[in-house]
């Protein structure tokens, strides 16, 4: 996966592979760990919400790249 993130960063569709790994870490925490503390869960959800714009920008960059490569139609 790290190789794919590095490639996406080199293609310019991802600002930072390291940043994406941070997003995955919070996702994994919320999905794979049983969070008993409501405060820890709230903090994790708020942190994840903070990544919303970054995720949307990445999705748009991927769509734009795919369109430019004629992999999908507009």
Buried (B, 14 or more C-beta within 10 A) or exposed (E): EEEEBEEBBEEEBBBEBEBBEEBEEBEEBBEEEEBEEEEEBEEBEEBBEEBEEBEEEBEEBBBEBEEEEEEEEE
